[in-house]
Structures are given as structure tokens and as C-alpha cells.
Amino acid sequence: MIPTNRGIFLLLLAAPLLAASTWAPALAWVAGLFLLLSLGLCALDWRLAGPVQRFEVRRQHDDRLSLGADNPIHLHVANRRPRPALFWLRDEPPLAFGAPPQVFAGQIGAWGQWTASYRVRPLRRGDYRFGAINLRWLGPLGLMARQGRIDAALPVKVYPNLLDVRRYDLLLRRNRLQELGLRPSRQFGQGSEFERLREYQPDDDFRRIDWKATARRGRPITVEYETERSQTVMALLDAGRMMQSPVAQIAKLDYAVNAVLFLAYVASAKGDKVGLMTFADDVLHYISPRQGRGQFYRMLESLYAVTAQPVEPDYGRALSYLAAKQRRRSLLVIFTDLSGGLSMQTLANHTASLARHSLPLVVTISDPDVHTAARMQPDSSLAVYQRAAAQQMLDERQLTLDSLRRQGVQTLDVPANQLSSAVINRYLALKGRQML
């Protein structure tokens, strides 16, 4: 039993009567009766409040939460009694999410429904567990409050970001992909697969005129083509030690994982074959290129468990393995971190070799902290050293990127929050220009 302020005040009203009984003893009986009446009212209020079973409380969320995204968590309360209730609800999200316990106040009518929502933003993939839901509600007289604990402790998995994939589908149907930072890329008339027939326009290439259709319709008809399908896209994911470094509290590896999945989803929708290879000092996992939505889910399950290794990546071993497994011309999207040194030269040599029969694209995540340090105005000797070190890192990175471009390797160096959209835009642009 938890007395409310109103209940405590009611019980305290007996105190003046007890004090006055010093001069008028009969008031002691009045005070006693008043106290018994007050306790009876409190007990009645507690009983009328009902047990926790009068409420149906549940938590609703996706089976798979998305890494680095604001995942909605919905709380539902249903009143099974014909009396309204004023209540407070406290939910317990996993501590690793960094979100404090969520407390809500609400009022629900007789046989009514109540709903509230909040969001959690997981920063690591893996298995987690929600705690119980605690509920406290008032009796109809407002004198007493009851409290119950609903056993809603359930496991939840945090996967790479799937919300962007769902949003892509939604915006694609509404023809509003620009809201995701994606640019239109399909270039009719530049591919070799038939798309449609339409009336001739003054700026059309006359070689695209379909003379049979023109004869049937009595006016010039142009053939439109779209870019080819059934091309091959291989995502190569570096899981070495440098990919553990965080950007905005999320590891670079996790940003790359999100981008790989987004690329796989879009490429599958375009009819291309998609494959995956993860590597560190050795090849960790290889999925042969395939078509269809099932390939996306195979890659999702594989990337759910990938973790960064405390070793330097062996580009030579990984790319040699790929060259032996994948002989068909492909777009090779290599997600890595440019840390300089001998490994970068190995990467440049092997990607240049692959560029003879495939199209390599090296994708890296720029670190905003390094750019900030390189631009800061130093006010101490330590700051001078930090600025010089940051500038040297940027210079070495730029030299590596320039070296790759001179050898025919495509490069993409973007901030973490723009990685997925930038990769998709580059993929669509390369496909539109028939470079695959």
C-alpha cells in the first residue's frame, strides 16, 4: 500500500483532534473514530484500485533493431475495468543502449486504451534484453496507489541498419529518393536492354528510331534502353583493427556494414548479382554472388556476427583469394581504412591488377576529428603537434587516393553519415555509364 499525498493529509487531520483532547478528552474518541474511518477509506480505495491484472500492458518493437538508428519502442496499456485510472509507467530498455529508464504518466478511461512511444539508438550490434515494465496506479478516491511489475523481459537483437532499407522502399514507391540523398541515375538510351517505345523527340539520336514501329504508327518512334541487369557486384569488407575506431560513438566497421547491406539491397532490386567477402589478416567469410532478395538476407545474417579483428588487414591474401574465386568482370567495392604504410602500397598494387578485368572501387570513411584537428588554431605546443600530425595523416591519405586513381581505381572518401547514400549514388552512376 502506497498512500498518496491526499491520503497522508486525510490521516494527519486526526492529529489536531488528538492534540485538542488534552483539554477536551471526548475529542480523543472523535479522533479515534476519524482515524478508523480514514483507514477504512484508504483500504477501500486500495481495493477498488484493483490488482495489476486489471491492466493489459505490452511493449511492441521490431524483432530486429537497427544499429545507429532511432528505433521506435511502443508501449500499450489496456484497462479491463469499468473505472478510469491515473497511472505512471516505467520501462527498462537495455543499459547498453545508453537510454535511461523511460517514465510516462497517463490517464486511461473505462475499458480504454493508452499508447506511448520512445526511441532507442543502439551503438553496437549483438544480443540484448529489455527489462520488466513497472506500473503504479491510483485508486478512484486518490488516497492510495498500487504498484505492479509486468514481466516483459524479452531478448532483442541489434542488426545492421534496416530502417534505411525500408525507407528506401517507401520513397522509391513515392518517387522521392532524393530525400535519402540519392540522385536519379537511370539513363535511357545509353544501355543495351530494351525499356520501352516512345515518340521521337528532336534531340533523340536518329539511330534509335524503330522503323517497324514507325511504319505501323505513322509517326517516328524511338526505342529506349536501360542499363544491363545480371551484372556482378562484390562487396569486400575490411575487418582489421583500424575499422574498430569510432566516429560519433559508432565503429567505422558498423558504418561500412550498413552501407554494404544497403548496396546489396539496391543492387538486388536492379537485377544484379551480389556477393560478399570479409577479411582481416585472412579471409573470414565468402558468399558467392547471386541474384534475388534471399541473397540480401544471407548477407544480413553473415554481417550480423562480423567483428573487427585486432590485426592489420592482409590485402594481398584477400584480393588474391578473390581473384581465384571471381573471374567474371565485377564491380569490386572495397570498404577499408587508409592508415598508410606498406599495407596501402599492397592495396594499390593488387587493386591496380584487378582493374585490368574488373572495376575496383575503394571506399573509405573520413574522420571529422582529424579534419578538425588539421584546421584548428594552435594555442600550445601540444596543439601544434596535434595539428601537424593530423595534417600529415590527411596528406598521406590523399596521396594514397591519388595513387589509386592514377592506376584506374575508383575511390570514394566521405563522412560516415553520408557513406550509404554516397556508395549507392556511385554504384548507380557507374552502372548508368556502363562501366560495369
HUGI-V985961 format. One record per backbone hydrogen bond with DSSP energy under -0.5 kcal/mol. NH is the residue of the N-H (numbers start at 0). CO is the residue of the C=O. Records with the same first field share a line. If there is no record, write none. Layout:
BEGIN
NH: CO ; CO
END
This chain:
BEGIN
1: 144
2: 0
3: 142
7: 3
8: 4
9: 5
10: 6
11: 7
12: 8 ; 9
13: 10
14: 11
15: 11
16: 12
17: 13
18: 14
19: 15
20: 16
21: 18
22: 19
23: 19
26: 23
27: 24
28: 24 ; 25
29: 25
30: 26
31: 27
32: 28
33: 29
34: 30
35: 31
36: 32
37: 33
38: 34
39: 35
40: 36
41: 37
42: 38
43: 39
44: 40
45: 41
46: 42
47: 43
48: 44
49: 45 ; 46
53: 50
54: 51
55: 77
56: 54
57: 75
59: 73
64: 62 ; 156
66: 158
67: 121
68: 65
70: 68 ; 119
72: 117
73: 59
74: 115
75: 57
76: 113
77: 55
78: 111
79: 53 ; 77
84: 107
86: 105
87: 135
88: 103
89: 133
90: 101
91: 131
92: 90
96: 93
97: 94
98: 93
101: 90
102: 100
103: 88
105: 86
107: 84
110: 80
111: 108
113: 76
115: 74
117: 72
119: 70
125: 157
127: 155
129: 153
130: 91
132: 149
133: 89
134: 147
135: 87
136: 145
137: 85
138: 143
141: 138
144: 1
145: 136
147: 134
149: 132
150: 148
151: 149
153: 151
155: 127
156: 62
157: 125
158: 64 ; 156
165: 161
166: 162
167: 163
168: 164
169: 165
170: 166
171: 167
172: 168
173: 169
174: 171
175: 170
178: 175
179: 176
180: 177
181: 176
187: 185
188: 224
189: 186 ; 224
191: 225
192: 225
194: 223
195: 223
197: 221
199: 219
203: 200
207: 204
208: 205
209: 220
210: 208
213: 209
214: 210
215: 211
216: 212
217: 213
218: 213
221: 197
222: 207
223: 195
225: 192
229: 270
232: 272
233: 330
234: 274
235: 233 ; 332
236: 234 ; 276
237: 235 ; 334
238: 278
240: 310
242: 239
243: 240
244: 241
246: 249
249: 246
251: 244
252: 242
253: 250
254: 250
255: 251
256: 252
257: 253
258: 254
259: 255
260: 256
261: 257
262: 258
263: 259
264: 260
265: 261
266: 262
267: 263
268: 264
269: 265
270: 267
271: 266
272: 230
273: 289
274: 232
275: 286
276: 234
277: 284
278: 236
279: 281
283: 277
284: 277
286: 275
289: 273
294: 291
295: 291
296: 292
297: 293
298: 294
299: 295
300: 296
301: 297
302: 298
303: 299
304: 300 ; 301
305: 302
308: 238
310: 308
313: 279
314: 312
317: 313
318: 314
319: 315
320: 316
321: 317
322: 318
323: 319
324: 320
325: 321
326: 324
330: 231
331: 329 ; 358
332: 233 ; 330
333: 331 ; 360
334: 235 ; 332
335: 333 ; 362
338: 336
343: 340
344: 340
345: 341
346: 342
347: 343
348: 344
349: 345
350: 346
351: 347
352: 348
353: 349
354: 350
355: 352
356: 353
357: 353
358: 329
359: 357
360: 331
361: 409
362: 333 ; 360
363: 411
365: 363 ; 413
367: 365
369: 366
370: 366
371: 367
372: 368
373: 369
374: 370 ; 371
375: 371
377: 375
383: 379
384: 380
385: 381
386: 382
387: 383
388: 384
389: 385
390: 386
391: 387
392: 388
393: 389
394: 390
395: 391
396: 392
397: 393
398: 394
399: 395
400: 396
401: 397
402: 398
403: 399
404: 400
405: 401
406: 402 ; 403
407: 404
408: 403
409: 359
411: 361
413: 363 ; 411
415: 365
417: 414
418: 415
421: 417
422: 418
423: 419
424: 420
425: 421
426: 422
427: 423
428: 424
429: 425
430: 426
431: 427
432: 428
433: 430
434: 429
435: 429
END
